[in-house]
Amino acid sequence: MRFLWTTIPVTNLDRSIAFYGDLLGLQVKRRYAVGALELAFLGYERQGETELELIYTEVPQAFADSVSIGFEVESLDAMQKTLEEKGIDLSGGPFVGDGHAFIFVKDPDGMNVQLFENRL
């Protein structure tokens, strides 16, 4: 078995695609409509990696505040500068552990996004 994707509901598909693309470099791999739903799968160019599925419908979605999606970054310091330049506030951290550090931000719909640096 293989972990394929994480699905999150969004309130504006284009805004969320821009957020994940501009901040984390995710690219739209597939985008299509199925009935009243519009879906976009985002990922990196490398084949076989886990993707992020964004799903939009006009029906309001409930968000679980304890859910987060995590991305590894090369430099947490550089990412924090990028966040500051984009006007994105931290929602948690920085948290520093033995060999790692991470922060949290919120995406446009309030989803927790963990930005993780492996320092080993």
N, C-alpha and C positions, 0 to 999 in steps of 0.2 A: 504494500500500500504506500501511498504518497499523499502528503498534505497538499491540496490543490489551491484553495483560496480561502480568504475570510470575506464574508459578505457584510456590508453595513448599509443601512438605509440612509439616504440623504434627502434634503429638501430642495436642493438645486444642483443638478448633475454637472452643469458646466462650471459652476463655482467650485465644487469639490474636485473636479478634474484639474482645474487650475491650481488649487491648493496643493494637492499631492504631486502635481507635475513641477510647479515652481519651487516648492520647498524640498522635495525628496527625489526629483528627477524621474518619477514614474511616468511611463508613456501609455497611452491608450493602445491596447492590443486588439480589443474587439469592442464594438459598441453597436447595440441594436435594440429594437422594441419588441416586446412580447405582450400583445394585448394592451392593457393599461400600464404596463411596466416599461421602464427604459433602463437598460443595463449597460455598464461599462466595466470592462476588465482592464486593470492597470498593472503594469509590471516593468521589469527591466528587459533589456535585449537578450539576456542569457536565457536559453531554453531550459525548461524544466523547473524554473523557480516558482515559488508560491506567488499567487497574484492577489490583488485586492479587487473585489467585486463591489462596485457601487450600484445601488438599486434605488430608482426613483419611482414614486407613485404619488398621486395627489392626495392619497389617504395619509393623514398624519401618522408618523411613526413614533414609537416609544423607545427611548434610549436607556440602556442600563449603564449607570455611571461607573460601574466596576469593570466594564469591558474596556480593553485597550488593544491597540495594535502596535507592534514594535518594529522599529527599523534600526539597523546598525549603521552608525555614522563613523567616518574616519576620525573626526576630531569634534568633540563636544564643544570645545571653545570656539571653533570656527562656526559650528552650527548656531551657537548662541549669538554670535555676531550677525549671522544671517537672519535669525529670528528678530533681533533688534532692528535691523534695517527694514524688515518687512512689517514692523509694528505688531508682531505676534508675541503676546505675553506668555510667560511660563505659567503653567497651572500646578506644577509640582517640581521640587528639586531645586538645585541639583542634589542628587543622592550619590554618594561615593562609597564604594565597597572595595573589597580586596580584589584588585585587578579589573575593576570596571567602574563606570559612572553613567548616570542617566538622568534625564529630565522628562517632564511631561508638558505637552501643549494640547490645546483643543483644536479640532478641525472646525470648519464653519458650522457644523451641526452639533457640536458639543462632544464628539467622540474623543476619547483620550488617546493620544498618540505618544508613545514612548520612544525617545531618541536615545539610543544606547551606544556607548563606546566601550569596546573591549580594550583594556589597558595591559593585557598580559603580553 
